[in-house]
Amino acid sequence: MGCLVSQLAAKFAFFPPNPPTYQVKRTEGGVSKLVAISAASSLPLAGEDSSMEVLSIGTKRGNKIVAFFLRNPYARLTVLYSHGNAADLGQLYDLYVQLKANLKINLIGYDYSGYGASTGKPSEHDTYADIEAVYECLQSEYGIGQEDLILYGQSVGSGPTLHLAAKLPRLRGVVLHSAILSGLRVLCHVNFTLCCDIYKNVNKIRKVKCPVLVIHGTEDDVVNWLHGNGLWKMAREPFDPLWIKGGGHCNLELYSDYVRHLRRFIRELESTTTKSRLAKIRQQKTASSTKPSRWCCGKKTRASWKLPKCPSSVRCRPACFEPSCTSCSCRCRICLCLCSAKCSC
């Protein structure tokens, strides 16, 4: 039964355009390279633009996936873009060009197994193998490590994005665009996790150690806004979210706030080095461990003041700082001991 539910969830998760909106061919004569041809016009998608490379990358599950790598000469960071479930690279090329120029980034987008010109059939675990293969290509072919990488996941793409992000402790940042808590939470509107669920982002978001930007439309009728809000609340290092009022599931790029907020996020990541991030984390841990504590009815809580010294020579347990607490023998903020010492209030 679990396997059947999982297959059903996968069936509703993947909608590759049929037929694909582009083809990949190899040029003849001179320098041989791959080019993407529009299925509508039979012309190269990139035209004479030499800043885009078309890649064919093998995965550990035996598929060949297609990726577009767009270079920006002024870029300091690279975005690895995992798209939604009803699109392929042919439809996303114009968006990639705009993001590359407006955000001053390098950008690599890829088609999942079974999408576009990529081979195989789409499945949850194939998308995990796909994004891992793209990341390994960035490392080996372009020398781009996790410290200079931002993972971007849109809709279903949030699944492979958080899968990889949870494994990279020095990743620069993550963007979740119309993201899902899990597959079954979209289908059945449940608030619990089953073993047959797919893309259990609700569990993986807690393992991400870098800043996370969440973007979601308030009128999204495919993936409810509560999914984005839930992921933002569970992130360990959440960035200011972007809730686009009136935004749906597939039109957030049309709002002016979209690029403006993304640019702000990326500029902040550019100004934050790995060394300074680690120093900030150490400082936060030190502050939390040295912060004074208090006891109320036997439970330890936090306080912004120091524990007063017990007036008795006998070591005893502090009572309670709360003057309204009726479970403690002393209700003042000066005498705070449950010992036999005389109260000096």
C-alpha positions in Angstrom: 0.0 0.0 0.0 2.8 2.4 0.9 4.5 1.8 -2.4 1.3 2.4 -4.3 0.7 5.7 -2.5 4.3 6.7 -3.2 3.8 6.0 -6.9 0.6 7.9 -6.9 2.3 10.9 -5.3 5.1 10.7 -7.8 2.6 10.6 -10.7 1.1 13.9 -9.5 4.5 15.5 -8.9 6.0 15.2 -12.4 4.6 16.8 -15.5 7.3 17.1 -18.1 6.3 19.1 -21.2 5.4 16.7 -24.0 6.8 17.2 -26.5 9.9 19.0 -25.1 10.3 22.7 -26.1 13.9 22.2 -27.3 16.4 19.7 -28.7 20.1 19.3 -28.3 22.4 18.8 -31.2 26.1 18.7 -31.7 27.7 21.2 -34.1 29.7 20.0 -37.1 33.0 21.3 -38.3 35.4 23.4 -36.3 35.0 23.2 -32.5 32.3 20.5 -31.8 29.9 21.5 -29.1 26.3 21.0 -28.0 23.7 23.6 -28.8 20.1 23.8 -27.8 17.6 24.2 -30.6 14.1 25.7 -30.1 11.4 23.2 -31.1 9.2 26.1 -32.2 11.6 28.0 -34.4 14.3 25.4 -35.1 16.9 28.2 -34.2 19.5 28.1 -31.4 18.0 29.3 -28.1 21.1 31.3 -27.3 21.6 32.7 -30.8 25.1 34.1 -31.0 25.5 34.3 -27.2 28.7 32.6 -26.3 28.2 32.9 -22.6 26.0 29.9 -22.5 27.2 26.3 -22.5 25.0 23.3 -23.1 26.2 20.3 -21.0 25.3 16.6 -21.0 26.0 15.1 -17.5 25.9 11.5 -16.5 24.2 10.5 -13.2 24.9 7.6 -10.9 21.5 6.2 -11.9 22.6 5.8 -15.5 20.8 8.8 -17.1 22.2 11.7 -19.1 20.8 15.0 -18.1 21.0 18.3 -20.0 22.1 21.5 -18.2 22.6 25.2 -19.3 25.5 27.1 -17.8 25.3 30.8 -18.2 28.4 32.9 -17.3 28.4 36.5 -16.0 31.9 38.1 -16.1 31.0 40.1 -13.0 29.7 37.2 -10.9 31.0 36.3 -7.5 28.5 33.6 -6.8 26.8 30.8 -8.8 23.1 29.8 -8.6 22.1 26.1 -9.2 18.5 26.4 -10.3 16.0 23.4 -9.8 12.8 24.2 -11.7 9.2 23.3 -11.2 7.3 20.3 -12.4 5.7 21.5 -15.6 8.6 23.2 -17.4 11.9 22.4 -19.1 15.0 24.4 -20.0 13.6 25.7 -23.3 10.8 27.6 -21.4 13.2 28.8 -18.7 16.0 30.1 -20.9 14.7 33.7 -21.0 14.3 33.8 -17.2 17.8 32.5 -16.7 19.2 35.3 -18.9 17.4 37.9 -17.0 18.5 36.5 -13.6 22.1 36.3 -14.8 22.1 39.9 -15.8 20.0 41.5 -13.0 21.6 39.6 -10.1 25.2 39.5 -11.6 25.5 35.8 -11.0 26.6 32.7 -12.9 23.6 30.4 -13.3 23.3 26.7 -14.1 19.9 25.1 -14.7 19.2 21.5 -15.5 16.4 19.2 -16.7 15.5 16.3 -14.4 15.7 12.8 -15.8 12.8 12.4 -18.3 12.4 16.2 -18.8 13.4 18.1 -22.0 16.3 16.3 -23.7 17.4 14.4 -20.5 17.1 10.6 -20.7 15.3 8.3 -18.2 12.0 8.7 -16.3 11.4 11.3 -13.5 11.3 10.0 -9.9 12.2 11.4 -6.5 15.5 9.6 -6.3 16.4 10.3 -9.9 16.1 14.1 -9.1 18.4 13.6 -6.2 21.0 11.9 -8.4 20.5 14.7 -11.0 21.3 17.6 -8.7 24.2 15.7 -7.2 25.7 15.1 -10.7 25.3 18.8 -11.6 27.0 19.9 -8.3 29.9 17.5 -9.0 30.2 18.9 -12.5 30.4 22.5 -11.1 33.2 21.3 -8.8 35.2 19.3 -11.3 34.7 21.4 -14.5 34.4 24.9 -13.2 36.1 24.8 -9.8 32.9 26.1 -8.0 32.7 24.9 -4.4 29.8 25.1 -2.0 31.2 28.3 -0.4 30.3 30.1 -3.6 27.1 28.4 -4.4 23.4 29.2 -3.9 20.8 26.5 -4.4 17.5 27.6 -5.8 14.5 25.3 -5.7 11.1 26.2 -7.3 8.0 24.1 -6.3 9.0 20.4 -6.8 12.6 21.7 -7.3 12.6 22.4 -3.5 12.9 18.6 -3.0 16.3 18.1 -4.7 17.5 21.5 -3.5 17.0 20.7 0.2 18.3 17.2 -0.3 21.6 18.6 -1.5 21.6 21.6 0.9 21.3 19.3 3.9 24.6 17.6 2.9 26.6 20.8 2.3 27.6 22.5 5.6 29.5 25.4 4.0 26.9 26.2 1.4 26.5 30.0 0.8 22.7 30.1 0.7 19.3 28.6 -0.3 16.3 30.1 -2.1 12.9 28.3 -1.8 10.4 29.5 -4.3 6.8 28.3 -4.0 8.3 25.3 -2.1 6.5 22.3 -0.6 6.6 20.8 2.9 6.2 17.4 1.3 4.4 15.7 -1.6 1.5 14.2 0.4 1.0 17.5 2.3 0.2 19.1 -1.1 -2.0 16.2 -2.3 -3.9 15.4 0.9 -3.4 18.5 3.1 -2.2 16.4 6.0 0.0 17.7 8.7 2.0 14.5 9.4 4.6 12.5 7.6 4.2 8.9 6.3 6.9 6.5 5.2 5.5 6.6 1.6 5.7 10.4 1.4 8.0 12.0 -1.2 10.2 15.1 -0.8 10.1 15.3 3.0 11.4 18.9 3.1 9.7 19.3 6.5 12.5 17.1 7.9 15.4 18.3 5.8 15.0 22.1 6.3 16.3 21.7 9.9 19.6 20.3 8.6 20.4 23.3 6.4 23.1 25.4 8.0 23.1 28.5 5.7 20.8 31.5 5.2 17.4 30.5 3.6 15.3 32.9 1.6 11.6 31.8 1.2 9.5 33.3 -1.6 5.8 32.5 -1.9 2.6 33.9 -3.3 -0.3 34.5 -0.9 -2.8 33.4 -3.5 -1.0 30.2 -4.5 -3.7 27.7 -5.3 -1.3 24.8 -6.1 1.0 24.9 -3.1 -0.6 26.8 -0.3 1.3 29.7 1.3 1.4 27.8 4.6 4.0 25.5 3.0 6.4 28.4 2.5 5.6 29.9 5.9 6.2 26.6 7.6 9.6 26.1 5.9 10.6 29.6 6.8 9.7 29.1 10.5 11.7 25.9 10.7 14.9 27.2 9.0 17.9 27.5 11.3 19.0 30.8 9.7 16.0 32.3 8.0 16.4 35.4 5.8 13.6 38.0 5.6 10.9 36.2 3.6 9.1 37.6 0.5 5.4 37.0 0.6 4.0 38.3 -2.7 0.5 39.6 -2.1 -1.8 38.2 -4.8 1.0 36.1 -6.3 0.1 32.7 -7.6 2.2 29.6 -8.2 3.8 30.3 -11.6 3.9 34.1 -11.9 6.0 35.4 -9.0 8.8 36.5 -11.4 6.5 39.1 -12.9 6.4 41.1 -9.7 9.0 43.8 -9.2 9.7 42.8 -5.6 10.9 39.4 -6.8 14.2 40.6 -8.4 14.6 43.4 -5.8 14.4 41.0 -2.9 16.6 38.4 -4.6 19.2 41.0 -5.3 19.3 42.1 -1.7 19.7 38.5 -0.5 22.6 37.8 -2.9 24.4 41.1 -2.1 24.2 40.2 1.6 25.6 36.7 0.9 28.4 38.3 -1.2 29.4 40.5 1.8 29.5 37.5 4.2 32.5 35.3 4.0 32.6 31.7 5.4 35.1 32.8 8.0 32.8 35.6 9.3 29.8 33.2 9.3 31.6 30.7 11.4 32.7 33.4 13.8 29.1 34.6 14.1 27.9 31.0 14.9 30.6 30.6 17.5 29.6 33.9 19.1 26.0 32.9 19.2 26.8 29.6 20.8 29.0 31.2 23.4 26.4 33.8 24.2 23.7 31.2 24.7 25.9 29.0 26.9 26.9 31.9 29.2 23.5 33.5 29.5 22.2 33.4 33.1 19.5 31.0 33.9 16.7 30.8 36.4 14.6 28.2 38.0 10.8 28.3 38.3 9.1 25.4 40.0 12.0 23.1 39.2 12.2 24.1 35.5 15.1 25.9 34.0 14.3 29.0 32.0 16.3 32.0 30.7 16.8 35.3 32.4 18.6 38.5 31.7 19.9 38.9 35.3 22.3 37.0 37.5 21.2 34.6 40.2 21.5 36.2 43.6 23.7 34.7 46.3 22.0 32.5 48.8 22.1 34.1 52.3 22.6 30.7 53.9 26.0 29.0 54.2 24.2 25.8 53.1 24.0 25.2 49.4 20.5 25.2 48.2 18.4 25.3 45.0 17.1 28.7 43.8 13.4 29.0 43.9 11.6 31.3 41.5 12.0 34.8 40.0 8.3 35.1 39.2 6.5 37.1 41.9 3.1 35.7 40.7 4.1 32.1 41.1 2.1 30.4 43.8 4.2 27.2 43.9 7.2 28.8 45.6 7.7 29.5 49.3 9.2 33.0 48.6 7.6 35.4 46.1 10.1 38.2 46.2 13.0 38.8 43.8 15.6 39.2 46.5 15.3 36.1 48.7 15.2 33.2 46.2 16.1 30.1 48.3 14.2 27.2 49.6 16.5 26.8 52.5 15.9 27.7 56.2 17.7 31.1 55.9 15.7 34.1 57.1 14.3 36.2 54.3 15.9 39.6 54.1 13.0 41.2 52.0 
